[in-house]
Amino acid sequence: MGDNSNNGNSNRKRKRSGKSKTIPSETLESEPTTVTAVDEGALSSPTASQRRRKKRASGSNRRNASAVASPPHSPTWDEDSAVARVLPAMDSVVKVFCVHTEPNFSLPWQRKRQYSSSSSGFVIGGRRVLTNAHSVEHYTQVKLKKRGSDTKYLATVLAIGTECDIALLTVNDDEFWEGVSPVEFGELPALQDAVTVVGYPIGGDTISVTSGVVSRIEILSYVHGSTELLGLQIDAAINSGNSGGPAFNDKGNCVGIAFQSLKHEDAENIGYVIPTPVILHFIQDYERNGAYTGFPILGVEWQKMENPDLRVAMGMKSDQKGVRVKRVDPTSPESKVLKPSDVILSFDAVDIANDGTVPFRHGERIGFSYLISQKYTGDNAEIKVLRDSAMHKFNIKLGTHRRLIPAHSNGRPPSYYIVAGFVFTTVSVPYLRSEYGKEYEYEAPVKLLTKLLHSMRQSKDEELVVVSQVLVADINIGYEEIVNTQVLALNGSPVKNLKSLASMVESCEDEFMKFELDYDQVAVLRTKTAKAATIDILATHCIPSAMSDDLKS
């Protein structure tokens, strides 16, 4: 979605104390919704134009009542048959009710108040249901209701794909599956192809249907997943409650899942749909591995080679095109073969242009990350590289990528460790959002934001550990203002991750513990006194344990 990525919104309806409330979907609190783009005012009653067409059709039928057969290519017959093809699939669209209990990243020993939401989903083969990942994130209970039914059925979450914003559910009750036909998937639509979005958005309780066309196909920024994958832009709004609903083509096949919209004062009716290649990749990944493993990436940062002088300086010939490697992730498989200033010429025999695009369909180009996203974790790929004017070919094993500051907690509660009132935890995007709100990209400390955007892990278990806050007590007088400051070392030993810090503190027998912090700060505590004071501090703040469960093992 390029420069508009921060404006994307995933959508769902949130309820508390029986009152529904629309929440901007960029926050992970916004409720999941139904299918693709649905207008708030799009109700299931026929429009004036539909009533006129129906009246003309009925008049035509009366005039031709004595005929043996109606004309085979009658416009009225085509329209009715198209509706007949689409309508049966609507019974496969379900309403998703979820109760969420989010972790409290600022007070990691407890959770936030639970809230409920509603969104959309639809039935696929194998007694399974698809919806959005943000619709069931941090779920404690998920229930489904079929169209026209008054019964809610308990659902089981089989897999959650955070990057692609898709979740897979099932229902154990056989009654739920009676009379339900699974949705069939169609091919990736072309520009200007008609799409029909079905779901349960705000504005009513019954199913809602709207229509639009595909206006753009490109690599989009997925707000919930903080990643970039193939996506469809349609010219219809996706409102709160639409998330998770299907988008159908004119043959009644599903061509995508509604998941986010663009909220901007200069834009109207812009919605985004997860296309079938991404959906099928998620399903096949789950079927292959019994769990969701994610989309692989190429663990490099690259720059365009559009400047002719740059290409000459890199030793490229006039007929060669590619992108320059800026940095290689030290923890990725590519680090064994790729080096900075390598020029990647092709991926799996597909030539890469100087702007980083590859041929897509007739008259279209797309970012070469699309080729990578079609692979699965553990797959091999062949890349052609120009290094020092010499050509090289490498076979690499693709893997997933974990940032130094991860975009998601993947359902795990946050880790923490407390000693002498110092609360140590790890930095993640949910933590930054908890501390600084939706505008964390502007409000958080510059050093943390720099690490979020540019830092790479030097080892697979590296974490960014900070002093989240200091719970005031006599032992820590003078340290009360230390907030969200990185811990660099303890008694001269570098802090690699939170578990290593907890282990060093627990085993420390020195008279003093000297914490070396960012901004050249130092915090010194007497070891025995600090450990003894921890018990009283925990009791004062009703904290059940000095460390999270994952650090105890």
MIFI-952032 format. One line per field, with one value per residue (C-alpha): residue in three letters; x, y, z. Coordinates in pm, 1 decimal. Layout:
<drenkes>
type: (ala:...) $
x: (X:...) $
y: (Y:...) $
z: (Z:...) $
</drenkes>
This chain:
<drenkes>
type: (met:gly:asp:asn:ser:asn:asn:gly:asn:ser:asn:arg:lys:arg:lys:arg:ser:gly:lys:ser:lys:thr:ile:pro:ser:glu:thr:leu:glu:ser:glu:pro:thr:thr:val:thr:ala:val:asp:glu:gly:ala:leu:ser:ser:pro:thr:ala:ser:gln:arg:arg:arg:lys:lys:arg:ala:ser:gly:ser:asn:arg:arg:asn:ala:ser:ala:val:ala:ser:pro:pro:his:ser:pro:thr:trp:asp:glu:asp:ser:ala:val:ala:arg:val:leu:pro:ala:met:asp:ser:val:val:lys:val:phe:cys:val:his:thr:glu:pro:asn:phe:ser:leu:pro:trp:gln:arg:lys:arg:gln:tyr:ser:ser:ser:ser:ser:gly:phe:val:ile:gly:gly:arg:arg:val:leu:thr:asn:ala:his:ser:val:glu:his:tyr:thr:gln:val:lys:leu:lys:lys:arg:gly:ser:asp:thr:lys:tyr:leu:ala:thr:val:leu:ala:ile:gly:thr:glu:cys:asp:ile:ala:leu:leu:thr:val:asn:asp:asp:glu:phe:trp:glu:gly:val:ser:pro:val:glu:phe:gly:glu:leu:pro:ala:leu:gln:asp:ala:val:thr:val:val:gly:tyr:pro:ile:gly:gly:asp:thr:ile:ser:val:thr:ser:gly:val:val:ser:arg:ile:glu:ile:leu:ser:tyr:val:his:gly:ser:thr:glu:leu:leu:gly:leu:gln:ile:asp:ala:ala:ile:asn:ser:gly:asn:ser:gly:gly:pro:ala:phe:asn:asp:lys:gly:asn:cys:val:gly:ile:ala:phe:gln:ser:leu:lys:his:glu:asp:ala:glu:asn:ile:gly:tyr:val:ile:pro:thr:pro:val:ile:leu:his:phe:ile:gln:asp:tyr:glu:arg:asn:gly:ala:tyr:thr:gly:phe:pro:ile:leu:gly:val:glu:trp:gln:lys:met:glu:asn:pro:asp:leu:arg:val:ala:met:gly:met:lys:ser:asp:gln:lys:gly:val:arg:val:lys:arg:val:asp:pro:thr:ser:pro:glu:ser:lys:val:leu:lys:pro:ser:asp:val:ile:leu:ser:phe:asp:ala:val:asp:ile:ala:asn:asp:gly:thr:val:pro:phe:arg:his:gly:glu:arg:ile:gly:phe:ser:tyr:leu:ile:ser:gln:lys:tyr:thr:gly:asp:asn:ala:glu:ile:lys:val:leu:arg:asp:ser:ala:met:his:lys:phe:asn:ile:lys:leu:gly:thr:his:arg:arg:leu:ile:pro:ala:his:ser:asn:gly:arg:pro:pro:ser:tyr:tyr:ile:val:ala:gly:phe:val:phe:thr:thr:val:ser:val:pro:tyr:leu:arg:ser:glu:tyr:gly:lys:glu:tyr:glu:tyr:glu:ala:pro:val:lys:leu:leu:thr:lys:leu:leu:his:ser:met:arg:gln:ser:lys:asp:glu:glu:leu:val:val:val:ser:gln:val:leu:val:ala:asp:ile:asn:ile:gly:tyr:glu:glu:ile:val:asn:thr:gln:val:leu:ala:leu:asn:gly:ser:pro:val:lys:asn:leu:lys:ser:leu:ala:ser:met:val:glu:ser:cys:glu:asp:glu:phe:met:lys:phe:glu:leu:asp:tyr:asp:gln:val:ala:val:leu:arg:thr:lys:thr:ala:lys:ala:ala:thr:ile:asp:ile:leu:ala:thr:his:cys:ile:pro:ser:ala:met:ser:asp:asp:leu:lys:ser) $
x: (0.0:314.4:279.1:-77.9:13.9:-40.8:-390.2:-510.4:-769.5:-880.7:-1244.5:-1461.2:-1745.1:-1669.8:-1929.9:-1917.5:-2202.9:-2444.8:-2368.5:-2200.1:-1924.4:-1721.2:-1348.4:-1091.3:-962.8:-596.4:-605.4:-617.5:-921.9:-1149.9:-1399.7:-1382.0:-1639.6:-1788.0:-1699.5:-1546.2:-1638.0:-1985.5:-2141.9:-2297.2:-2622.2:-2623.4:-2921.7:-3066.5:-3389.7:-3404.8:-3300.8:-3527.1:-3339.1:-3373.1:-3748.5:-3777.2:-3580.2:-3794.1:-4111.3:-3986.5:-3888.0:-4230.2:-4397.2:-4178.8:-4268.3:-4639.6:-4604.6:-4415.2:-4633.6:-4771.3:-4428.9:-4268.0:-3935.3:-3799.0:-3521.2:-3195.4:-2993.5:-3247.7:-3081.4:-3341.5:-3260.0:-2884.4:-2936.6:-3161.3:-2923.7:-2629.6:-2820.9:-2908.7:-2543.3:-2439.0:-2721.8:-2662.3:-2312.0:-2459.8:-2583.7:-2218.0:-2145.6:-2157.3:-2142.2:-1845.9:-1881.1:-1560.8:-1470.3:-1117.7:-890.4:-578.3:-253.0:-153.5:193.2:251.4:160.7:260.6:152.7:-215.1:-463.6:-698.4:-1073.5:-1241.2:-1453.9:-1664.6:-1675.8:-1859.5:-1734.3:-1788.3:-1661.6:-1750.0:-1753.2:-1494.8:-1432.3:-1330.3:-1579.4:-1377.3:-1448.4:-1226.6:-1224.0:-968.7:-691.5:-767.5:-1126.9:-1015.8:-690.0:-643.4:-967.7:-1110.0:-1430.1:-1546.2:-1901.2:-2054.6:-2409.8:-2546.0:-2766.6:-3129.1:-3041.5:-3098.1:-2828.2:-2467.0:-2221.8:-1892.8:-1596.0:-1239.5:-952.2:-728.4:-473.7:-408.7:-197.6:-92.5:101.6:-179.4:-458.8:-643.6:-773.8:-906.4:-1191.1:-1403.2:-1717.8:-1753.5:-2134.5:-2266.2:-2584.6:-2391.3:-2289.8:-2640.0:-2757.9:-2432.9:-2241.7:-1875.4:-1760.5:-1561.9:-1256.6:-1209.8:-905.0:-737.7:-967.4:-861.1:-893.7:-1254.2:-1393.8:-1712.9:-1705.9:-1989.1:-1907.9:-2114.0:-2098.3:-2243.3:-2126.5:-2262.1:-2602.5:-2806.7:-2805.8:-2888.4:-2655.9:-2549.8:-2452.4:-2271.0:-2105.5:-1797.1:-1511.1:-1144.1:-959.2:-600.9:-389.6:-51.5:164.4:-15.3:79.2:-122.8:-187.4:-254.9:34.4:283.6:390.3:348.2:160.0:-51.9:-384.6:-686.6:-822.8:-1193.6:-1406.2:-1638.9:-1589.8:-1524.3:-1693.3:-1668.3:-1803.3:-1715.5:-1381.9:-1358.8:-1643.3:-1600.9:-1591.0:-1756.7:-1709.0:-1998.2:-1975.9:-2041.5:-1683.5:-1489.8:-1203.0:-1100.0:-1159.2:-1240.5:-988.9:-909.4:-997.2:-832.7:-945.3:-834.5:-1000.4:-909.5:-1025.9:-1369.5:-1490.7:-1149.9:-1147.8:-892.7:-937.0:-703.5:-685.6:-712.0:-334.8:-271.2:-574.3:-474.9:-114.4:-242.5:-469.0:-205.7:56.9:-173.9:-249.5:119.7:249.7:-51.6:6.3:61.6:433.2:414.7:529.8:902.7:1106.3:1445.1:1648.7:1804.5:1748.2:1790.2:1793.4:1681.3:1935.6:1760.7:2058.5:2280.9:2601.9:2529.2:2483.2:2812.3:2994.0:2854.5:2994.0:2660.1:2633.4:2382.5:2145.5:2159.6:1903.1:1860.8:1866.0:2159.5:2183.7:2229.2:2231.9:2189.8:2009.6:2279.3:2022.8:1880.2:1989.7:2085.1:2365.6:2570.7:2580.0:2486.3:2700.1:2638.1:2673.0:2570.8:2329.9:2035.9:1955.2:1683.6:1479.1:1385.4:1482.5:1253.8:1451.0:1420.7:1401.2:1603.5:1301.5:1257.7:956.8:890.2:633.3:295.2:20.9:-28.4:60.1:127.4:432.8:460.3:725.7:951.4:858.5:545.3:761.1:900.5:556.5:443.7:700.3:665.6:892.2:1175.7:1143.8:1451.7:1496.5:1761.7:1895.9:2135.8:2380.0:2636.9:2938.3:3252.2:3137.2:3117.1:2795.7:2701.2:2405.4:2300.8:2038.6:1901.0:1655.6:1386.7:1281.7:1059.8:1192.6:1169.0:1256.7:1454.7:1132.7:859.1:532.3:322.6:333.6:170.1:-74.0:192.0:167.8:446.9:761.3:876.9:1122.3:1116.4:1392.6:1396.9:1101.7:1277.0:1035.3:1228.1:1049.0:1106.1:1005.5:750.7:508.4:216.4:428.2:498.8:131.7:39.9:288.1:243.0:-93.4:-179.5:67.6:362.0:557.6:567.1:553.3:801.8:1169.2:1375.6:1626.5:1351.7:1197.8:1536.7:1581.3:1226.0:1286.0:1649.6:1804.5:1860.1:1910.6:2266.7:2154.0:1825.9:1760.0:1845.1:1582.8:1561.1:1533.7:1422.0:1342.3:970.3:919.4:1042.0:789.3:880.0:1032.3:1303.6:1557.8:1529.8:1527.3:1654.5:1571.4:1198.1:1222.2:1385.2:1123.6:1154.7:1533.4:1733.6:1946.1:2288.5:2484.4:2487.8:2820.2:3000.0:2824.1:2611.4:2237.9:2140.4:1776.7:1544.1:1608.0:1982.7:1927.6:1704.6:1958.0:2245.2:2051.1:1938.5:2293.1:2467.2:2685.9:2866.6:2807.7:2650.8:2449.4:2546.0:2295.0:2438.9:2155.3:2114.0:2188.6:2500.9:2293.8:2390.6:2175.5:2351.3:2179.8:2317.7:2251.8:2126.0:1915.1:1762.6:1658.8:1514.5:1312.4:1159.1:920.6:763.8:735.6:551.9:310.1:246.0:150.7:-34.7:203.4:189.4:544.9:875.1:900.9:674.1:619.2:836.5:1141.4:1091.0:1169.7) $
y: (0.0:213.4:556.2:479.0:185.8:377.9:465.5:109.3:-16.0:-366.4:-365.0:-521.9:-421.3:-398.4:-440.2:-372.2:-352.8:-438.9:-123.8:-149.7:95.3:145.7:142.7:240.5:-90.1:2.8:-58.0:-426.7:-361.2:-292.9:-569.0:-817.7:-788.3:-969.2:-1000.6:-757.3:-399.6:-332.8:8.1:104.8:183.4:-126.5:-323.1:-644.9:-481.4:-432.2:-97.9:109.3:-3.2:-367.7:-322.4:-169.3:-456.7:-707.6:-535.3:-539.2:-904.7:-1002.9:-810.9:-989.9:-1324.9:-1249.8:-1153.7:-1475.8:-1706.5:-1884.4:-1940.7:-2284.7:-2137.6:-1794.0:-1652.6:-1832.7:-1512.3:-1288.4:-1019.6:-1082.4:-1456.0:-1385.3:-1149.2:-1388.4:-1680.8:-1471.8:-1393.8:-1760.6:-1854.5:-1609.8:-1639.4:-2001.8:-1910.6:-1649.1:-1926.5:-2017.1:-1673.2:-1678.7:-1419.5:-1453.2:-1358.5:-1338.7:-1252.6:-1110.1:-1079.0:-891.5:-901.6:-584.9:-519.4:-226.8:-439.5:-779.5:-983.3:-915.9:-889.4:-615.7:-615.1:-852.2:-721.3:-876.5:-824.4:-944.2:-999.4:-1224.1:-1556.0:-1822.8:-2201.2:-2383.7:-2752.7:-2991.0:-2857.5:-2540.5:-2167.9:-1877.1:-1532.0:-1260.3:-1310.6:-977.0:-1098.0:-1366.1:-1223.7:-1288.4:-1487.3:-1658.9:-1774.9:-1784.5:-1856.5:-1875.8:-1813.8:-1917.3:-1702.0:-1729.1:-1926.8:-1827.5:-2060.0:-1973.0:-2263.7:-2282.3:-2277.0:-2402.0:-2195.1:-2422.5:-2168.9:-1795.4:-1644.0:-1308.0:-1193.3:-1264.0:-1174.0:-1504.7:-1746.1:-2099.3:-2225.6:-2537.0:-2639.6:-2980.3:-2975.0:-3170.7:-2964.7:-2659.3:-2825.7:-2933.8:-2758.1:-2564.2:-2580.4:-2479.8:-2182.3:-2256.8:-2044.3:-1868.1:-1740.0:-1407.3:-1149.0:-897.5:-521.2:-399.0:-744.0:-719.6:-835.9:-882.5:-843.2:-1022.2:-979.1:-840.9:-477.0:-205.1:-66.2:-378.6:-736.5:-920.1:-1008.1:-722.8:-735.1:-468.8:-462.4:-303.6:-367.6:-451.4:-122.9:-226.6:-539.1:-497.6:-571.2:-411.8:-333.3:-557.3:-338.7:-621.2:-836.1:-551.0:-721.3:-682.4:-935.4:-943.1:-763.1:-637.1:-283.6:-245.7:64.4:-9.4:73.2:-197.3:-102.4:-221.2:-576.5:-659.8:-819.4:-1186.4:-1181.2:-1321.3:-1135.4:-1325.3:-1293.1:-1305.7:-1686.4:-1712.1:-1815.4:-1654.9:-1437.6:-1285.3:-1193.3:-839.0:-720.6:-348.2:-9.7:322.7:600.9:932.8:1268.4:1262.1:905.0:745.7:388.1:223.2:-125.3:-404.8:-777.4:-1070.6:-1254.1:-1627.2:-1691.7:-1570.0:-1759.4:-2086.6:-2045.3:-2017.1:-2323.1:-2538.6:-2432.9:-2555.4:-2881.2:-2946.5:-2883.3:-2920.8:-2561.4:-2220.0:-2161.4:-1825.4:-1669.7:-1689.0:-1381.4:-1305.2:-1188.6:-886.1:-514.0:-391.7:-73.4:7.6:29.6:288.0:523.6:440.3:554.4:323.8:29.7:101.6:132.7:-205.3:-367.5:-429.3:-463.0:-258.8:-555.1:-651.5:-545.7:-612.8:-472.5:-408.6:-579.4:-321.8:-549.3:-917.2:-1043.6:-1229.0:-1483.5:-1567.8:-1859.6:-1604.1:-1473.0:-1780.7:-1693.8:-1327.8:-1024.1:-648.9:-491.1:-811.6:-744.9:-986.5:-1040.3:-1306.0:-1519.7:-1870.8:-1780.4:-1473.2:-1158.3:-868.9:-515.5:-222.5:-102.3:-440.1:-555.2:-867.7:-945.2:-1033.0:-1057.6:-904.5:-537.8:-560.0:-573.3:-644.6:-637.6:-943.0:-1018.1:-1170.1:-1456.0:-1519.5:-1514.7:-1795.4:-2023.8:-2207.4:-2205.4:-2449.7:-2439.1:-2389.6:-2111.5:-2027.1:-1673.0:-1531.6:-1276.6:-1041.3:-999.8:-813.8:-835.6:-1216.1:-1419.4:-1659.0:-1889.1:-1991.0:-2230.9:-2099.4:-2238.1:-1984.9:-1915.7:-1681.6:-1365.5:-1241.0:-880.8:-751.2:-575.3:-822.0:-695.9:-948.2:-1164.9:-1458.1:-1510.8:-1550.1:-1343.2:-1087.4:-1181.7:-983.7:-994.8:-783.1:-714.4:-431.3:-269.2:-260.2:-407.2:-555.3:-662.3:-700.6:-445.9:-536.3:-337.0:-426.0:-300.6:29.6:64.6:-2.7:256.3:532.0:464.6:441.2:717.6:526.3:584.1:952.3:935.7:660.5:740.9:793.9:523.2:260.3:366.8:350.0:-6.5:-89.3:31.9:-51.1:-292.0:-658.2:-938.6:-1059.7:-1396.0:-1585.3:-1542.9:-1172.6:-946.4:-577.1:-562.4:-242.2:-111.3:-62.5:125.1:135.9:47.1:301.4:171.2:277.2:51.5:234.5:599.8:820.4:573.7:651.2:834.9:552.3:450.4:243.0:254.5:-28.6:-249.8:-301.7:-496.8:-625.8:-609.5:-585.3:-883.3:-794.8:-858.7:-1080.1:-1135.5:-1121.2:-1480.4:-1421.2:-1106.9:-1294.2:-1574.8:-1332.3:-1152.3:-1473.5:-1614.3:-1286.9:-1313.8:-982.1:-716.9:-482.5:-520.8:-255.9:-216.4:-33.2:142.4:336.1:709.7:631.3:579.5:344.0:194.9:28.0:-185.5:-378.3:-740.2:-892.6:-589.2:-570.6:-936.5:-914.9:-600.7:-763.6:-978.9:-681.9:-482.5:-770.6:-793.7:-417.7:-421.3:-756.6:-913.4:-1295.0:-1366.6:-1191.3:-1342.8:-1468.1:-1842.2:-1868.8:-1755.4:-2014.3:-2314.5) $
z: (0.0:-3.8:153.7:252.6:475.7:796.4:688.7:642.7:883.4:967.8:1067.7:1332.8:1565.6:1936.8:2209.8:2582.2:2832.7:2554.9:2349.5:2012.4:1937.0:1620.8:1682.3:1416.6:1294.3:1291.5:1663.4:1736.6:1950.9:1658.0:1600.0:1315.3:1042.4:749.0:391.8:154.6:114.4:244.0:261.3:589.4:412.8:193.5:320.1:186.4:58.2:-323.8:-465.6:-692.0:-1003.2:-898.2:-849.7:-1198.2:-1351.6:-1165.7:-1288.4:-1648.1:-1613.7:-1477.4:-1763.8:-2013.7:-1861.3:-1888.4:-2256.6:-2331.9:-2124.3:-2432.6:-2584.1:-2563.8:-2442.8:-2366.0:-2587.3:-2494.6:-2460.1:-2291.5:-2073.1:-1806.6:-1800.0:-1770.1:-1480.2:-1289.3:-1341.5:-1217.5:-900.2:-865.5:-887.1:-614.1:-365.4:-252.0:-134.5:98.6:325.9:380.2:530.3:911.3:1184.4:1420.7:1787.4:1989.5:2347.4:2370.6:2671.2:2572.0:2766.8:2948.2:2810.3:3045.2:3349.7:3211.1:3516.0:3439.8:3154.3:3040.2:3085.7:2841.1:2555.5:2282.2:1906.9:1599.3:1247.1:947.0:820.9:566.8:537.2:324.3:261.1:535.5:792.3:838.6:854.0:746.7:906.1:981.5:1235.0:1399.7:1448.5:1694.5:1829.3:2203.4:2201.1:2505.6:2336.7:1973.6:1858.1:1511.0:1393.6:1055.9:840.8:950.7:1265.7:1626.9:1762.8:1834.3:1808.9:1996.7:1760.2:1792.0:1653.4:1444.1:1321.3:1319.6:1041.7:1177.8:870.6:624.3:871.1:825.0:1089.6:1048.4:1269.4:1305.8:1492.6:1659.3:1668.7:1367.1:1365.8:1254.1:927.0:827.3:511.5:468.0:140.6:135.8:-67.5:-383.4:-460.0:-791.2:-972.7:-910.6:-1073.5:-1335.4:-1315.3:-1345.8:-1265.7:-1061.8:-699.2:-451.6:-84.1:178.8:554.5:875.7:902.4:1125.7:1038.4:1106.3:1227.9:904.7:620.8:391.1:25.4:-178.3:-518.6:-665.8:-905.8:-867.6:-909.3:-824.6:-774.4:-608.1:-305.5:-9.7:346.8:578.7:883.0:1128.4:1012.9:963.2:642.2:266.5:54.8:-259.3:-217.1:-408.1:-389.5:-457.8:-498.8:-207.8:159.2:414.7:738.3:1095.2:1113.2:751.8:836.4:745.2:493.2:141.3:-188.8:-472.8:-847.1:-1094.8:-1100.4:-728.0:-645.0:-361.8:-481.6:-148.1:215.5:327.0:584.2:588.2:442.1:372.6:602.5:458.7:404.5:34.2:-27.7:-35.7:-77.2:-84.0:59.9:52.1:0.2:70.6:-265.9:-326.6:-375.6:-19.9:116.6:-49.5:68.2:426.4:393.3:222.8:478.2:755.2:572.5:505.5:856.0:1084.8:1192.3:1039.1:974.2:796.3:470.8:395.4:311.8:165.2:462.8:294.7:256.8:-100.2:-302.5:-656.0:-936.5:-1152.7:-1169.6:-1471.1:-1300.7:-1007.8:-1243.2:-1419.3:-1085.8:-978.9:-1294.0:-1461.7:-1837.4:-2036.6:-2068.4:-1699.9:-1444.7:-1074.8:-721.6:-487.8:-148.8:127.7:432.4:505.0:815.4:1016.3:1140.0:795.0:572.6:305.6:526.8:432.8:62.4:8.5:84.4:90.3:-257.7:-432.9:-720.5:-731.8:-1099.8:-1081.4:-844.0:-957.2:-1316.7:-1320.2:-1405.7:-1159.6:-1297.6:-1165.1:-970.1:-797.6:-1001.0:-1206.9:-1481.6:-1332.5:-1591.4:-1932.8:-1904.7:-1528.9:-1303.9:-933.9:-660.8:-667.0:-304.9:-461.7:-596.8:-249.6:-87.5:-319.0:-157.0:174.0:475.9:411.1:31.0:-183.9:-436.1:-693.4:-708.7:-964.6:-827.0:-977.3:-749.5:-856.1:-1221.2:-1193.5:-1213.8:-934.5:-874.5:-525.2:-396.5:-69.5:182.6:260.4:617.1:814.3:970.9:1328.2:1393.4:1687.7:1788.6:1682.2:1538.6:1732.9:2042.3:1857.6:2141.8:2409.4:2729.0:2770.4:2961.3:3263.9:3552.1:3869.5:4118.5:4376.3:4197.5:3858.4:3602.2:3309.7:2993.1:2618.7:2356.1:2089.2:1876.4:2109.7:2401.3:2224.2:2140.4:2503.4:2630.3:2371.0:2203.4:1834.5:1752.1:1899.1:1577.8:1674.4:2054.1:2143.9:2218.4:1905.5:1998.3:2028.2:1698.5:1526.7:1648.6:1539.6:1185.2:1121.1:1372.1:1290.7:1538.6:1565.0:1704.2:1695.5:2068.7:2089.4:2249.5:2329.9:2711.8:2882.9:3228.1:3174.7:3501.5:3860.9:4132.8:4398.2:4722.1:4964.4:4791.3:4457.5:4565.6:4283.7:4008.3:3986.8:3655.8:3463.1:3203.6:2884.6:2885.3:2731.0:2956.0:2798.3:3059.1:3416.5:3602.0:3268.8:3105.7:2799.6:2829.4:2537.1:2627.7:2926.2:3030.3:3044.3:3254.8:3501.6:3523.7:3591.0:3864.7:4032.4:4037.7:4124.1:4437.5:4400.0:4663.2:4409.8:4090.9:3835.8:3551.3:3251.6:3069.7:2748.8:2744.3:2954.4:3268.7:3550.7:3827.4:4122.1:4388.4:4682.0:4583.6:4910.8:5002.7:4655.8:4649.8:5000.5:4915.8:4609.4:4815.2:4992.1:4669.9:4500.3:4792.7:4790.5:4421.9:4433.9:4184.6:4206.1:4092.7:4034.2:3686.1:3409.1:3367.2:3056.2:3257.6:3530.4:3313.4) $
</drenkes>
